[in-house]
């Protein structure tokens, strides 16, 4: 009799333990929920368990039943930015989420240049520590983890951005969020999901890579590394999939260095990845990214080709690219130390195109067209309304060629938003290239101070062999 009673007590305790409402870690105290939106709350409990959810911003309660898979999900409406609020969940147990804010939520993802933080040696960010208490920014950092299959939870928790938590957080993400917080005057939630060294394939669902002959072939060329995954989907499954129920305003991305050896497929790969993320979130959110910086790779032209592929991604709707070639002082360092201006340029894109606040020039000029007249090549640009200028007495990294494909340093004249390029050795121009090399540093800018994006007007085959 005593054994039976003990068994029943243990069974009840075990049932009670697993019947409790449980939440994914992305839902917790200190979180920021996307303002003025339909936002999901979800989790687990006992099958058939009734859960009452009360939100303090409207003091309304709503009920949901856990399904036969022991999971539940519900949609709530969030108000305009504000807080702090509470969310109370009551079932077999009670959970109170406190210090919740309503604002703008962004995912910050990519490889090491997005991941780079104070702890990686960016000591200049110490200048920010004294003013962090004036900001309303919350951080969620996802640990590096992989999975063969999509996961529904991740480790981590929401924390206030302070002098301790910022040290390990993306510097680019922080500067981006700080500018949004200042200009929008709303709480900002930043989710950092990064892994240095990773190719974009690992952030793309496996079936989309394996089901595409071009992407599959490129993925197969990746060399195994001891510090990061290369298998398609492995980072997506563990570091992106657990987030897709969490409503966001958009994503910023800094990656590409690990795809330089397969640059020819990168445009298609990124379009596939962006589309997959938007489909998973059921949200056609903006996706803003950083063009990789000049760097002396060990093979010819691979950096230039990757940057060209990134420029082509601008054809995808609701994307934007920031050019950072002018922020580089050492082309032997694959991690340029100026992360502040990278974050600010990304923020300017968002403030202009997502929020409609930024006025004036905020995009780097992009090659538009080539027109040849006699011995002159006329180059026209998009996003150069304020005009162009050269920083310095002579043009750098601008070359012109005829049909023989021999390039010569160019003489450049600027008229408004156009440049006129020539060289006495080229009687009939066929092609113009600007900063089209791995580590070239040009000096052509818009009058608004933004560097012209590297470009070439030809599609001639390039040498990508190892540099001896």
Number of C-alpha atoms within 10 A of each C-alpha: 6 7 8 9 10 11 12 12 12 12 12 11 12 11 12 14 14 14 19 18 25 19 18 18 18 22 21 20 19 23 28 31 28 26 23 14 16 14 17 16 16 18 18 20 27 24 15 16 21 18 20 15 23 18 18 15 17 11 10 9 13 13 13 17 19 20 16 12 11 17 19 24 14 15 13 13 14 19 17 15 20 18 17 16 17 19 19 15 22 16 19 16 14 15 16 14 17 15 15 23 27 24 28 26 26 23 21 26 25 24 22 21 28 28 23 25 23 16 12 14 11 16 12 12 18 12 9 15 14 10 10 16 13 8 18 20 28 25 28 25 23 19 15 16 16 19 14 14 15 18 16 17 17 20 16 15 17 21 18 19 22 18 16 10 14 23 21 15 24 30 25 28 30 27 22 27 29 23 19 22 19 14 14 16 15 21 28 30 31 27 23 24 25 29 27 19 20 24 26 24 30 23 29 26 23 19 11 18 23 16 10 13 11 15 21 19 14 19 23 12 11 17 8 10 10 5 10 18 23 23 22 25 29 23 31 27 23 26 29 26 22 19 23 17 17 16 22 26 21 20 21 26 23 23 24 27 26 19 23 22 20 17 23 18 19 28 21 17 26 20 16 18 22 20 16 16 22 16 13 15 16 12 15 16 22 22 22 22 26 24 24 23 26 28 23 19 19 14 16 19 21 27 28 25 23 26 29 21 22 22 21 14 20 16 12 14 12 14 18 22 23 26 25 23 25 17 18 19 13 14 18 13 13 17 17 21 19 16 25 17 14 24 24 21 26 27 27 23 24 25 19 16 16 16 12 10 14 16 9 10 19 21 24 23 25 18 21 13 12 19 13 15 11 10 18 22 23 20 19 19 20 15 18 23 16 14 18 24 23 18 13 9 7 11 19 20 18 25 23 27 24 17 12 9 13 12 19 18 18 24 18 20 15 16 11 15 19 21 22 20 22 26 20 11 16 19 14 19 25 20 21 25 20 24 23 25 22 22 21 20 22 21 21 27 20 22 17 17 16 22 25 28 26 26 21 19 16 13 7 9 6 10 11 14 11 11 10 6
